[in-house]
Amino acid sequence: MANSGRSGKRTLAKKVTSFVLYVDQVSQIQAIIEATGAEKDAQVFRDLIDEALSARRRKTAQQLTLPEQSPPNQSRETLETIQALLLKLIQQGEKARGVRGISLELLQEILAEARAGRLGFWENLAMPALRGNGKSAQEVASLFEGHTGKGKTFAYGLAEEISNQLQAAASDPMSDDENREAPLIDDQCETHETGNQDAN
């Protein structure tokens, strides 16, 4: 109950309000009057209205501040979700690094085998034939390096062309994966055929 003594500092409205109470309200208000020893019913009504208005103001203030504050449970769930996503990203990164390592090792093995096979063919078949045709050792070595340079130029050019095509396809929002692969395969075949014709 609000302190009835403060009513002397407040101005009473000239308008008199009357309303009909519910039966249960009448009994509760009567119990309050008897418990407080109030002499006038009007003061009890004013105190009850003050309490109700104060409670409403507190409720309104809480409703305005609650949306700005995140519930503890929600914040905890958000942090757990972020942690789980970070762990997945780390795991995917570790797997990708492992795959790159294996791919590099396989590529090194392929290059080593290709180099060994080419050297074996050159030394056992091509070099004796060229020496039999009167080519000097320096000329034979120059031919070998020339073929090596042409092979590197072809490989680097093809890799750059593929990279450019992939970048162009990735920047085109209208293209899908199937359309990206089709022209790439066709261009590679044409480039290989041209390279083979030039070599011949």
Secondary structure, 3 states (H helix, E strand, C coil): CCCHHHHHHCCCCCCCCCCCCCHHHHHHHHHHHHHHCCCCHHHHHHHHHHHHHHHHHHHHHHHHHHHHCCCHHHHHHHHHHHHHHHHHHHHHHHHHHHHHHHHHHHHHHHHHHHHHHHHHHHHHHHHHHHHHCCCCHHHHHHHHHHHHHHHHHHHHHHHHHHHHHHHHHHHCCCCCHHHHHHHHHHHHHHHHHHHHHHHC
